[in-house]
Structures are given as C-alpha cells and as structure tokens.
C-alpha cells in the first residue's frame, strides 16, 4: 500500500486553484457589492445560474458596472447648476 502523504501537496494545489477560480467567477458580484449596487442579489443569481456560459458572466459584469437610471438621474440633477 502506498503512503498517502505523497498526494497531500497535490490536493492542496488543486484546492487552492478551485478556491481561486471560485473567487474569479464571482467578480461581477464583488464589483456590485463594492459599488453599493442596489441590484447586487439579482446580479449574484445571474452570475451563479448563467455565469458558466461566459455571456451570462459578461452580462453580470456589465450590469455590475452600470449605474441604475434613477440613481444616474438624481446624480445628474444634483450636479446641474440651478436655473
């Protein structure tokens, strides 16, 4: 019977890669959460369900960077000079 301690470093490397891939996979959610996006939960759901298609991941990433229209309008009104 072979000593199993030989495989422990390999399992550690595999576990580290899986963890890193998981973090990279969730980048759209981390961006949305970091920007305080009001739709971060739907972005997470889209990412988890359709992120594997690459199109879903890119869509979730774009959505995470886009500011909602109502928030953009309020910001534009606040920045405009009074008339």
C-alpha positions in Angstrom: 0.0 0.0 0.0 1.3 3.4 -1.0 1.8 6.2 1.5 -0.9 8.8 1.0 1.2 11.7 2.3 2.7 11.8 -1.2 -0.6 13.2 -2.6 -1.2 15.9 0.1 0.6 18.7 -1.7 -1.3 17.8 -4.9 -4.6 18.1 -3.1 -3.5 21.4 -1.6 -2.7 22.8 -5.1 -6.0 21.6 -6.5 -7.9 23.1 -3.6 -6.1 26.4 -4.0 -6.9 26.5 -7.7 -10.6 25.7 -7.1 -10.8 28.5 -4.5 -9.1 31.0 -6.8 -11.4 30.1 -9.7 -14.4 30.5 -7.4 -13.2 34.0 -6.4 -12.6 35.0 -10.1 -16.0 33.5 -11.1 -17.8 35.9 -8.6 -16.0 39.1 -9.7 -19.3 40.6 -11.0 -20.9 40.1 -7.6 -17.9 41.6 -5.8 -17.9 44.6 -8.1 -21.7 45.2 -7.5 -21.3 44.8 -3.7 -18.3 47.1 -3.6 -20.1 49.8 -5.6 -23.2 49.5 -3.5 -25.3 48.5 -6.4 -29.0 48.2 -5.4 -29.4 45.0 -7.6 -26.4 43.0 -6.2 -28.6 40.0 -5.3 -30.0 39.6 -8.8 -26.5 40.0 -10.2 -25.3 37.2 -8.0 -28.2 35.0 -9.1 -27.5 35.7 -12.8 -23.8 35.0 -12.2 -24.4 31.7 -10.4 -27.0 30.5 -12.9 -25.7 31.7 -16.2 -22.1 32.7 -15.5 -20.7 29.4 -16.9 -22.0 30.5 -20.3 -19.4 33.3 -20.5 -22.2 35.5 -21.9 -24.0 35.4 -18.6 -20.7 36.3 -16.8 -20.1 39.2 -19.1 -23.7 40.4 -18.7 -23.5 40.2 -15.0 -20.2 42.2 -15.0 -21.6 44.9 -17.3 -24.7 45.1 -15.1 -22.5 45.5 -12.0 -20.7 48.5 -13.6 -23.9 50.2 -14.9 -25.5 52.7 -12.6 -29.3 52.4 -12.4 -31.2 55.0 -14.3 -33.0 56.6 -11.4 -29.7 56.9 -9.4 -28.0 58.4 -12.5 -30.8 60.9 -13.0 -30.6 62.0 -9.3 -26.9 62.4 -9.6 -27.2 64.5 -12.8 -29.9 66.7 -11.3 -27.7 67.3 -8.2 -24.7 68.2 -10.3 -26.5 70.6 -12.6 -26.4 74.3 -11.8 -29.6 76.0 -10.6 -31.6 78.0 -13.1 
